[in-house]
């Protein structure tokens, strides 16, 4: 009984080895024997195995290209290039050539001075001594330059030595890691057979072509004393830039003119919302506003947040920031409201519709990464200055998180729960309202929170185009380098943000129950 | 009136972009699964499945994972559309229903229980159970009342206002069952409902489920990968492999006459004590010679459909053989201890 099982194992083993060798042969296409032996050696040990691949060592980039390992190709090419450039500079580079020329120039001048001094001395002029001193100084400078030139020339030897040491190191490292890298590649190939990595002539040719293109140019650039100009600076065409930017200018002007009614409409509707909020926040007597905010903080987020809110509000009030803070919050509130009104439905559509998603994604990236100053310019062109354009700029920057997180939340609703709802005859509308949105609520609220904070971070930039509030104070402080004023206004913005953030986070908790 | 509640005729499901083309090719050329995958890169999920389920029956579909059983059950309420074939539930062609009719059908007539419960985590147990009623616009008071009753059917009174995650797995699945029963549907679809539960709870729920469906007279399609469960629960069992039904029959038929080696392999380990009846092992009463020193006068009696397990229980209590009677109470056969032992061993050896 035992005998048979052992036998079976042995035969299994050898057949497995055979299969492995055969698959390595298929993988490498050439020199299968060598690589199957090397791979077996690597795979038999748990430690780092020492194997040396002489071909990879000598022809590093070419070997990598032929074997389709482009990461190796580039690293090896750059290492090679670095050492060759050092060698080249050491051997043929005219190091210190500029210093030598300087020395010659200086010593010429010194000679000249010396001649002048001589003649002045003979004539008995008063400035003779000064001229002589001048000449001596110049001669000393020339000697210094000459010494520097010599030193640089001696540096060439060092460059040659270091270059060769580095070259040898590169060759050795290539040789030692080539098989390890190739074995990793083999393991990947076993998972996905489409990742070809056998020996291939087209790849070798491609690698060679790149090498012949890169190496001579680089060597020339670093060894020649004065390389051709088009190599060091791209021959850009100023005319293309000018015509493009002036064309864009005209386009903006035309749009602003054509769409004046549309833009005014947007400005007007934003103004209505903003006015409403300003009436509530700014024109309401401060005790009422304080009371309401405190009550909200206490009920929604608990006593700790309420205490913090008292402290923050009194900071704003006692330092005279009250009115400006309320104006800022009104501005921010209008921006955030619009963000949520547009962003949440947009996020839902993105989650449901692939096409919309693929269009919206780059647009959102653009909105988030484009520096605010860039889109401030067209906003001024289209909407003028003042608070509504400031709100628009804030919306552009603040909307992406709520869209993204809403889409994420809807996508993350477990398909089994959706299926369960559908199996009981749930309609699409009910599915969205009663299943998907409630389950995505945690994410949506996180998105809203992010949006509010990002809107707040825009107040300083929005104040640049006339959206007055706390941002204006920071801006003024910046202009007059008023450190204290800037810090106080900055803290005021921070406190506004923290109050809103804590209250909104307090709203999130009761709905955000863990799923399942 | 033994009507067929569920009727499937030549149902095919092929997954993939070219499913129509693949279906046509299968009809014309009779391709097999591997060829379809190679030529059209389509996966055959369900292949030519036909069966009917009469009212009140528990129909088990048994198969290993990947055999297409979960896909098949989703055809019955059209969560998945068939590529070809007709599916009738309660005499209505499911493929022909409009969206509204389909929703009505799902809400009123077809209840479903899922392996992973699929309860709404943000709703209380009561509101979860009331969900199918809510879909039908039943007013809140009424639907809470009905749901309360459904919860009492599965012994979950007192948990109405908990959230699903506060309940154990077995309790959650009972909520799932209550939800499926809430709108009193005629058809129950059970998609491996007890697979994710631990063995003790599973056993308990199986028993609860069988007695519940028997009293409520629900027509049930029950998916499982466990033959023991299928035998314990099913009136009839269908064995599924690679998208095809390879045998349909009562548990006894499946165990005693497996259609092929695949089924035979499955039933090998199944105890036949509950499946074999006295009738199939007894000796004719006329051919039985009473051994000396024994009088049959005190011998116990049992009906001819008594199973072996029960016969063993009787036999332990007496040294005498057991007399078997038919439905009218007439003695027709004898089971001695020897016959009983042969009967127990009998089929297992073949």
HADDOCK unambig.tbl for C-alpha pairs under 7 A between the chains (distance, minus, plus):
assign (segid A and resid 416 and name CA) (segid B and resid 118 and name CA) 5.68 0.50 0.50
assign (segid A and resid 417 and name CA) (segid B and resid 118 and name CA) 4.47 0.50 0.50
assign (segid A and resid 417 and name CA) (segid B and resid 119 and name CA) 6.47 0.50 0.50
assign (segid A and resid 417 and name CA) (segid B and resid 120 and name CA) 6.71 0.50 0.50
assign (segid A and resid 420 and name CA) (segid B and resid 118 and name CA) 5.38 0.50 0.50
assign (segid A and resid 423 and name CA) (segid B and resid 79 and name CA) 6.90 0.50 0.50
assign (segid A and resid 423 and name CA) (segid B and resid 106 and name CA) 6.11 0.50 0.50
assign (segid A and resid 423 and name CA) (segid B and resid 112 and name CA) 6.77 0.50 0.50
assign (segid A and resid 424 and name CA) (segid B and resid 106 and name CA) 5.20 0.50 0.50
assign (segid A and resid 424 and name CA) (segid B and resid 107 and name CA) 4.74 0.50 0.50
assign (segid A and resid 424 and name CA) (segid B and resid 111 and name CA) 6.94 0.50 0.50
assign (segid A and resid 424 and name CA) (segid B and resid 132 and name CA) 5.34 0.50 0.50
assign (segid A and resid 425 and name CA) (segid B and resid 103 and name CA) 4.04 0.50 0.50
assign (segid A and resid 425 and name CA) (segid B and resid 104 and name CA) 6.25 0.50 0.50
assign (segid A and resid 425 and name CA) (segid B and resid 106 and name CA) 4.82 0.50 0.50
assign (segid A and resid 425 and name CA) (segid B and resid 107 and name CA) 4.68 0.50 0.50
assign (segid A and resid 425 and name CA) (segid B and resid 135 and name CA) 6.64 0.50 0.50
assign (segid A and resid 426 and name CA) (segid B and resid 103 and name CA) 6.70 0.50 0.50
assign (segid A and resid 426 and name CA) (segid B and resid 135 and name CA) 5.89 0.50 0.50
assign (segid A and resid 513 and name CA) (segid B and resid 122 and name CA) 6.79 0.50 0.50
assign (segid A and resid 515 and name CA) (segid B and resid 121 and name CA) 5.27 0.50 0.50
assign (segid A and resid 516 and name CA) (segid B and resid 121 and name CA) 5.56 0.50 0.50
assign (segid A and resid 516 and name CA) (segid B and resid 164 and name CA) 6.84 0.50 0.50
assign (segid A and resid 516 and name CA) (segid B and resid 165 and name CA) 5.13 0.50 0.50
